Amino acid sequence: MYYTLQDGALASSHLFPYPQIDDLDSYVARVRPCNPVSVISPHKFTDQARLFTSLFTGRVMYAVKCNPDERVLHALIAGGIDSFDCSSIKEIRLMRHLKPDASLYYMNPIKPRESIREAYFTHHVRVFVLDSADELKKIIEETNGAKDLTLFVRLAIAKQNVAIDFSEKFGASPMLTGELLRLARPHCKKLGLAFHVGTHCLETKAYDMATRLACNIIKSAGINVDVLDIGGGFPALLDPADPPPPLQEYFRAVESALKDEDLPQLELLCEPGRALVASGGKLVVRVDGRKGDLLYLNDGTYGSLFECGKQINLQYPVRMVRIKGQSTSPLSPFRFAGPTCDSLDMMNGPFYLHEDINEGDYIVIDQMGAYGETSRTPFNGFDEVIYVELLQKKKSVRLKKAA
């Protein structure tokens, strides 16, 4: 969500201070909110940024589309993120306004001509991605044949064990990627190859395979390539009982492949979104009705729960909050339905909650810092949200009594 500043730049909305709370369940019990509650914990964004930048040997650029809330961006910057993957001119304006010295990367393979022009001449963006000869021609024309460009050629990767297969929309075939690298080389100061294995990837071998394929293309192209962008796709902890591999295993897979392929000198980039910010967000929803295993909620796929819908069907961690007393009933699988009058607004789950859950109970949905509020729409009039900031709990320190 964005609004226009007086100077024409763009900033994220909700710049007013969020109410701060120190206990979410107590807040729900006291307020009994009738609208969904979007919860952020800025310290978690900062901690995850520090973890990412300490583990990855190359440059980490945050994918702004994942969550452009200004509080999130400030927290990531505090954690050491100074580079940003932008997919639109609005995101470029936002980041240039928020952090004037940030390194901005225009990483949408298909860009409007006027956006390329504004990015280069107004916002000093020098890094662009492409996956076709037409896009290369467009970039050259709209930057007036600039000689200070860094150009990335996007490679399509065969579908992996991921939530969304990005290669259906973007990326060149291996043969075309080699041709585009040779075409782009005379028109740029630095040349890179980029790939994206897909969102929420649960297998490190996908990065190993993609890196080896990229290396083979680079060697076959017979030209100097400076940079490898391994994209994003790093997962969130959606199933605590079956966690994904640690981040360092993904990075180790890439580094090992580069060493095996005798290209360890390549500069590395990555563009995480979900793995950086998912853990810093929660959503509180109310149950407004129940029919068997179907719970009717006050938020849904037209709101923050788009990725729970039938198209992607991610299953986020959930727990019930009851205003009076606690449930002792066993957990059972449930489906969700959002508040709109559209049958697409349904989520199959399964979501495991106490089997006696009913109207008036609340559900806390975890790992909602990524692709939640940024996906919200005003469809059917269900766009009213309460925003709060959950403070970090202070660690208690026991003092020894003097003898």
LOLUMMI-696864 format. One record per residue (C-alpha): residue number from 1; residue in three letters; x, y, z. Coordinates in Angstrom, 2 decimals, padded with zeros to 5 digits. Layout:
# LOLUMMI-696864
NUM|ALA|X|Y|Z
...
This chain:
# LOLUMMI-696864
1|MET|000.00|000.00|000.00
2|TYR|001.43|003.38|-001.03
3|TYR|000.62|007.07|-001.02
4|THR|002.15|009.99|-002.92
5|LEU|004.38|012.43|-001.08
6|GLN|004.43|016.14|-001.87
7|ASP|007.70|015.80|-003.80
8|GLY|006.26|013.07|-006.01
9|ALA|008.05|010.21|-004.29
10|LEU|006.16|007.23|-002.95
11|ALA|006.10|005.96|000.60
12|SER|004.30|003.09|002.26
13|SER|001.07|003.91|004.04
14|HIS|000.36|003.54|007.76
15|LEU|003.09|006.01|008.75
16|PHE|001.26|006.80|011.97
17|PRO|002.61|004.96|015.04
18|TYR|001.15|001.50|015.57
19|PRO|-000.23|000.88|019.08
20|GLN|002.35|-001.15|020.99
21|ILE|001.40|-004.23|022.99
22|ASP|003.48|-006.64|025.05
23|ASP|001.13|-009.64|025.09
24|LEU|-001.04|-010.60|022.13
25|ASP|-003.51|-012.90|023.92
26|SER|-004.16|-010.32|026.62
27|TYR|-004.74|-007.68|023.96
28|VAL|-007.28|-009.89|022.15
29|ALA|-009.09|-010.66|025.41
30|ARG|-009.25|-006.98|026.37
31|VAL|-010.15|-005.44|022.99
32|ARG|-012.17|-008.29|021.43
33|PRO|-011.45|-006.92|017.95
34|CYS|-014.17|-007.23|015.33
35|ASN|-011.71|-006.61|012.48
36|PRO|-008.58|-008.60|011.60
37|VAL|-005.47|-007.60|013.55
38|SER|-002.18|-007.34|011.67
39|VAL|000.73|-007.74|014.09
40|ILE|004.38|-006.90|013.41
41|SER|007.47|-007.51|015.55
42|PRO|010.22|-005.26|014.13
43|HIS|012.98|-006.89|016.17
44|LYS|012.36|-010.16|014.34
45|PHE|012.91|-008.47|010.96
46|THR|016.17|-006.99|012.22
47|ASP|017.36|-010.29|013.72
48|GLN|016.62|-012.18|010.51
49|ALA|018.42|-009.56|008.42
50|ARG|021.49|-009.90|010.62
51|LEU|021.35|-013.68|010.30
52|PHE|021.04|-013.55|006.51
53|THR|023.86|-011.06|006.00
54|SER|026.15|-013.01|008.35
55|LEU|025.61|-016.32|006.55
56|PHE|025.58|-015.31|002.88
57|THR|028.98|-014.54|001.38
58|GLY|027.59|-012.21|-001.30
59|ARG|025.21|-009.23|-001.38
60|VAL|021.73|-009.62|000.11
61|MET|019.01|-007.53|-001.54
62|TYR|015.52|-007.55|-000.06
63|ALA|012.58|-008.18|-002.42
64|VAL|010.47|-005.12|-001.61
65|LYS|007.24|-006.62|-003.04
66|CYS|007.17|-009.09|-000.16
67|ASN|006.32|-006.43|002.40
68|PRO|006.81|-002.71|001.62
69|ASP|005.66|-001.45|005.03
70|GLU|008.02|001.33|006.09
71|ARG|008.47|-000.15|009.56
72|VAL|009.57|-003.43|008.03
73|LEU|012.02|-001.65|005.73
74|HIS|013.51|000.40|008.58
75|ALA|013.96|-002.77|010.64
76|LEU|015.70|-004.57|007.78
77|ILE|018.00|-001.59|007.21
78|ALA|018.86|-001.66|010.93
79|GLY|019.82|-005.31|010.43
80|GLY|022.29|-004.51|007.67
81|ILE|020.22|-004.66|004.46
82|ASP|021.30|-001.87|002.10
83|SER|020.30|-003.34|-001.29
84|PHE|016.80|-003.76|-002.61
85|ASP|015.19|-005.80|-005.39
86|CYS|012.49|-003.56|-006.90
87|SER|009.87|-004.78|-009.35
88|SER|008.17|-001.49|-010.15
89|ILE|008.88|002.21|-010.40
90|LYS|006.75|002.78|-007.28
91|GLU|009.05|000.51|-005.28
92|ILE|012.07|002.34|-006.67
93|ARG|010.59|005.71|-005.65
94|LEU|009.76|004.37|-002.22
95|MET|013.26|003.03|-001.56
96|ARG|015.06|006.07|-002.97
97|HIS|012.97|008.27|-000.66
98|LEU|013.43|006.03|002.36
99|LYS|017.14|005.31|001.94
100|PRO|018.75|007.66|-000.60
101|ASP|022.06|005.77|-000.62
102|ALA|020.51|002.31|-001.13
103|SER|021.65|000.08|-003.99
104|LEU|018.55|-000.48|-006.12
105|TYR|018.10|-003.33|-008.59
106|TYR|015.27|-003.21|-011.17
107|MET|014.69|-006.95|-011.35
108|ASN|011.42|-007.26|-013.25
109|PRO|012.25|-008.91|-016.62
110|ILE|009.52|-006.92|-018.43
111|LYS|009.49|-003.20|-017.69
112|PRO|007.58|-000.23|-019.13
113|ARG|009.80|002.09|-021.18
114|GLU|008.95|005.14|-019.10
115|SER|009.83|003.23|-015.91
116|ILE|013.27|002.28|-017.26
117|ARG|013.85|005.90|-018.20
118|GLU|012.78|007.28|-014.82
119|ALA|014.72|004.61|-012.92
120|TYR|017.95|005.42|-014.77
121|PHE|017.82|009.20|-015.12
122|THR|015.87|010.21|-011.98
123|HIS|016.71|007.53|-009.42
124|HIS|020.20|006.55|-010.63
125|VAL|019.36|002.86|-011.00
126|ARG|022.06|001.11|-013.00
127|VAL|021.08|-002.56|-012.63
128|PHE|018.43|-004.14|-014.85
129|VAL|017.35|-007.68|-015.68
130|LEU|016.09|-009.08|-019.00
131|ASP|015.03|-012.39|-020.52
132|SER|014.63|-011.44|-024.19
133|ALA|016.42|-009.57|-026.95
134|ASP|013.47|-007.14|-027.11
135|GLU|013.96|-006.17|-023.45
136|LEU|017.69|-005.69|-023.98
137|LYS|016.93|-003.35|-026.90
138|LYS|014.40|-001.47|-024.77
139|ILE|016.91|-000.95|-021.92
140|ILE|019.62|000.26|-024.32
141|GLU|017.25|002.69|-026.03
142|GLU|015.70|004.12|-022.86
143|THR|019.08|004.69|-021.16
144|ASN|020.47|006.32|-024.33
145|GLY|023.04|003.57|-024.77
146|ALA|024.51|004.08|-021.29
147|LYS|027.91|002.50|-020.68
148|ASP|027.59|002.13|-016.89
149|LEU|024.90|-000.57|-016.80
150|THR|024.91|-003.88|-014.97
151|LEU|022.69|-006.28|-016.91
152|PHE|021.39|-009.63|-015.70
153|VAL|020.01|-012.30|-018.02
154|ARG|017.26|-014.31|-016.30
155|LEU|017.40|-018.08|-016.76
156|ALA|014.23|-020.18|-016.49
157|ILE|014.55|-023.07|-014.05
158|ALA|012.48|-026.26|-014.39
159|LYS|009.77|-026.60|-011.72
160|GLN|011.06|-027.65|-008.32
161|ASN|009.38|-028.48|-005.00
162|VAL|008.06|-024.94|-004.58
163|ALA|004.81|-023.12|-003.84
164|ILE|004.91|-021.07|-007.08
165|ASP|006.84|-021.89|-010.25
166|PHE|008.24|-018.56|-011.47
167|SER|009.63|-020.01|-014.71
168|GLU|006.09|-020.18|-016.11
169|LYS|006.19|-016.41|-016.44
170|PHE|009.85|-015.34|-016.60
171|GLY|013.21|-016.61|-017.78
172|ALA|014.92|-017.68|-020.98
173|SER|015.74|-021.22|-022.01
174|PRO|019.34|-022.35|-021.43
175|MET|020.21|-021.92|-025.13
176|LEU|018.61|-018.48|-025.34
177|THR|020.26|-017.44|-022.06
178|GLY|023.68|-018.06|-023.59
179|GLU|022.75|-016.05|-026.67
180|LEU|021.45|-013.16|-024.55
181|LEU|024.63|-013.11|-022.46
182|ARG|026.66|-012.69|-025.65
183|LEU|024.28|-009.99|-026.92
184|ALA|024.31|-008.06|-023.64
185|ARG|028.07|-008.15|-022.98
186|PRO|029.02|-005.20|-025.28
187|HIS|026.33|-002.99|-023.71
188|CYS|027.21|-003.24|-020.02
189|LYS|029.95|-002.55|-017.54
190|LYS|029.11|-005.71|-015.59
191|LEU|027.22|-008.79|-016.78
192|GLY|025.31|-011.24|-014.64
193|LEU|023.16|-014.34|-014.88
194|ALA|020.11|-014.61|-012.63
195|PHE|017.75|-017.42|-011.73
196|HIS|014.89|-018.00|-009.28
197|VAL|013.97|-021.56|-008.29
198|GLY|010.47|-020.51|-007.16
199|THR|008.93|-019.32|-003.92
200|HIS|009.13|-021.25|-000.62
201|CYS|011.59|-023.87|-001.90
202|LEU|012.04|-026.75|000.55
203|GLU|014.97|-028.53|-001.11
204|THR|018.57|-027.30|-001.24
205|LYS|019.23|-029.51|-004.26
206|ALA|017.18|-027.07|-006.36
207|TYR|019.87|-024.42|-005.79
208|ASP|022.64|-026.92|-006.52
209|MET|021.00|-027.90|-009.80
210|ALA|020.27|-024.31|-010.84
211|THR|023.79|-023.14|-010.00
212|ARG|025.40|-025.96|-011.99
213|LEU|023.14|-025.22|-014.97
214|ALA|024.03|-021.51|-014.75
215|CYS|027.76|-022.36|-014.63
216|ASN|027.50|-024.61|-017.68
217|ILE|025.73|-021.86|-019.64
218|ILE|028.36|-019.30|-018.63
219|LYS|031.20|-021.58|-019.72
220|SER|029.46|-022.47|-022.99
221|ALA|028.79|-018.80|-023.78
222|GLY|032.54|-018.22|-023.96
223|ILE|032.42|-014.69|-022.50
224|ASN|033.21|-013.08|-019.17
225|VAL|030.30|-013.09|-016.71
226|ASP|030.85|-011.18|-013.47
227|VAL|027.89|-011.93|-011.21
228|LEU|025.49|-014.76|-010.34
229|ASP|022.14|-013.86|-008.75
230|ILE|020.67|-016.97|-007.09
231|GLY|017.31|-015.26|-006.56
232|GLY|015.06|-015.88|-003.59
233|GLY|012.75|-018.76|-002.75
234|PHE|014.21|-019.38|000.71
235|PRO|011.39|-020.78|002.84
236|ALA|009.60|-019.73|006.01
237|LEU|008.93|-022.00|008.97
238|LEU|005.34|-022.97|008.12
239|ASP|005.44|-026.42|009.74
240|PRO|007.34|-026.42|013.05
241|ALA|007.07|-030.23|013.15
242|ASP|008.86|-030.50|009.79
243|PRO|011.17|-027.48|009.44
244|PRO|012.97|-026.68|006.18
245|PRO|016.76|-027.03|005.98
246|PRO|018.78|-024.28|007.70
247|LEU|019.70|-021.28|005.55
248|GLN|023.38|-022.16|005.56
249|GLU|022.63|-025.43|003.76
250|TYR|021.10|-023.51|000.84
251|PHE|024.14|-021.25|000.64
252|ARG|026.52|-024.19|001.01
253|ALA|024.83|-025.92|-001.94
254|VAL|025.50|-022.88|-004.15
255|GLU|029.10|-022.42|-003.01
256|SER|029.87|-026.13|-003.43
257|ALA|028.45|-026.14|-006.96
258|LEU|030.50|-023.06|-007.91
259|LYS|033.65|-024.72|-006.61
260|ASP|032.92|-027.98|-008.45
261|GLU|032.26|-026.06|-011.67
262|ASP|035.48|-024.08|-011.23
263|LEU|033.74|-020.69|-011.03
264|PRO|034.22|-019.73|-007.35
265|GLN|035.27|-016.20|-008.34
266|LEU|031.74|-015.22|-009.40
267|GLU|030.30|-012.37|-007.36
268|LEU|027.11|-013.57|-005.64
269|LEU|023.73|-011.92|-005.08
270|CYS|020.52|-013.21|-003.54
271|GLU|017.09|-011.59|-003.31
272|PRO|015.16|-013.03|-000.34
273|GLY|011.73|-011.85|000.70
274|ARG|009.74|-014.47|002.60
275|ALA|012.71|-015.82|004.58
276|LEU|013.57|-012.32|005.80
277|VAL|010.16|-011.11|006.95
278|ALA|007.67|-013.96|007.41
279|SER|008.55|-014.56|011.07
280|GLY|007.98|-010.92|012.00
281|GLY|004.25|-010.90|011.27
282|LYS|001.08|-012.47|012.65
283|LEU|-002.61|-012.15|011.83
284|VAL|-005.45|-012.43|014.33
285|VAL|-008.83|-013.38|012.88
286|ARG|-012.21|-014.03|014.46
287|VAL|-014.48|-016.98|013.79
288|ASP|-017.85|-015.58|012.71
289|GLY|-019.50|-018.91|011.94
290|ARG|-018.97|-022.66|011.66
291|LYS|-020.44|-025.41|009.49
292|GLY|-018.84|-028.73|010.33
293|ASP|-015.14|-028.46|009.51
294|LEU|-015.58|-025.11|007.73
295|LEU|-014.79|-021.99|009.75
296|TYR|-016.00|-018.60|008.47
297|LEU|-013.42|-015.92|009.29
298|ASN|-013.35|-012.12|009.14
299|ASP|-010.38|-012.23|006.74
300|GLY|-009.63|-014.35|003.70
301|THR|-007.94|-014.71|000.32
302|TYR|-008.94|-011.21|-000.78
303|GLY|-007.25|-009.97|002.38
304|SER|-004.06|-011.20|004.04
305|LEU|-004.67|-014.89|003.37
306|PHE|-004.20|-014.95|-000.41
307|GLU|-001.48|-017.59|-000.21
308|CYS|-003.75|-019.90|001.79
309|GLY|-006.19|-020.01|-001.12
310|LYS|-006.63|-022.85|-003.57
311|GLN|-004.10|-021.48|-006.07
312|ILE|-001.11|-021.74|-003.68
313|ASN|-002.57|-023.55|-000.64
314|LEU|000.11|-022.73|001.91
315|GLN|-000.74|-023.94|005.40
316|TYR|000.36|-021.46|008.02
317|PRO|000.82|-022.30|011.73
318|VAL|-002.38|-021.55|013.67
319|ARG|-003.60|-021.60|017.25
320|MET|-006.89|-020.73|018.92
321|VAL|-007.41|-017.93|021.45
322|ARG|-010.57|-018.17|023.56
323|ILE|-011.76|-015.14|025.50
324|LYS|-012.97|-017.08|028.52
325|GLY|-011.15|-020.19|029.58
326|GLN|-009.07|-022.59|027.56
327|SER|-010.06|-025.54|025.43
328|THR|-009.02|-029.06|026.39
329|SER|-010.50|-030.69|023.29
330|PRO|-008.15|-032.43|020.84
331|LEU|-006.95|-030.85|017.61
332|SER|-008.91|-031.48|014.41
333|PRO|-008.40|-030.42|010.77
334|PHE|-010.43|-027.43|009.55
335|ARG|-010.98|-025.50|006.35
336|PHE|-011.35|-021.72|006.25
337|ALA|-013.74|-019.41|004.37
338|GLY|-013.20|-015.66|004.11
339|PRO|-015.88|-013.00|004.68
340|THR|-016.66|-012.15|001.03
341|CYS|-019.55|-013.50|-001.00
342|ASP|-017.15|-015.21|-003.42
343|SER|-016.59|-018.96|-003.34
344|LEU|-012.96|-018.42|-004.40
345|ASP|-012.50|-017.01|-000.91
346|MET|-011.86|-020.44|000.61
347|MET|-008.81|-022.18|002.05
348|ASN|-008.56|-025.97|002.18
349|GLY|-005.77|-026.21|004.72
350|PRO|-005.95|-028.41|006.67
351|PHE|-005.54|-026.10|009.66
352|TYR|-005.38|-027.95|012.98
353|LEU|-007.34|-026.31|015.79
354|HIS|-009.26|-027.44|018.89
355|GLU|-012.31|-029.34|017.71
356|ASP|-014.70|-027.32|019.88
357|ILE|-013.76|-024.01|018.20
358|ASN|-016.80|-021.90|017.43
359|GLU|-018.19|-018.44|016.76
360|GLY|-016.45|-015.78|018.81
361|ASP|-013.17|-017.62|019.15
362|TYR|-010.03|-016.09|017.67
363|ILE|-007.22|-017.64|015.63
364|VAL|-003.62|-016.43|015.62
365|ILE|-001.95|-017.18|012.28
366|ASP|001.84|-017.08|012.38
367|GLN|004.53|-016.36|009.75
368|MET|002.38|-013.65|008.14
369|GLY|005.07|-011.02|007.62
370|ALA|005.43|-011.99|003.96
371|TYR|002.82|-011.44|001.23
372|GLY|000.09|-010.76|003.79
373|GLU|-000.97|-007.13|004.11
374|THR|000.64|-006.26|000.78
375|SER|-001.86|-008.61|-000.93
376|ARG|-004.94|-007.11|000.73
377|THR|-007.70|-005.70|-001.48
378|PRO|-010.89|-003.70|-000.72
379|PHE|-013.06|-006.31|-002.47
380|ASN|-016.59|-006.57|-001.10
381|GLY|-015.83|-003.91|001.54
382|PHE|-013.68|-006.13|003.77
383|ASP|-010.49|-004.09|004.06
384|GLU|-010.66|-002.65|007.57
385|VAL|-007.69|-003.80|009.63
386|ILE|-006.24|-003.04|013.06
387|TYR|-002.43|-002.65|013.12
388|VAL|-000.38|-003.26|016.25
389|GLU|003.29|-003.70|017.12
390|LEU|004.20|-006.57|019.41
391|LEU|007.13|-005.60|021.61
392|GLN|010.05|-007.89|022.29
393|LYS|009.75|-009.60|025.64
394|LYS|012.48|-008.57|028.02
395|LYS|014.56|-011.39|029.39
396|SER|014.28|-011.63|033.16
397|VAL|017.54|-011.75|035.05
398|ARG|017.75|-013.45|038.41
399|LEU|020.04|-011.79|040.90
400|LYS|021.89|-013.89|043.45
401|LYS|021.45|-012.87|047.03
402|ALA|024.65|-011.82|048.70
403|ALA|025.90|-014.42|051.18
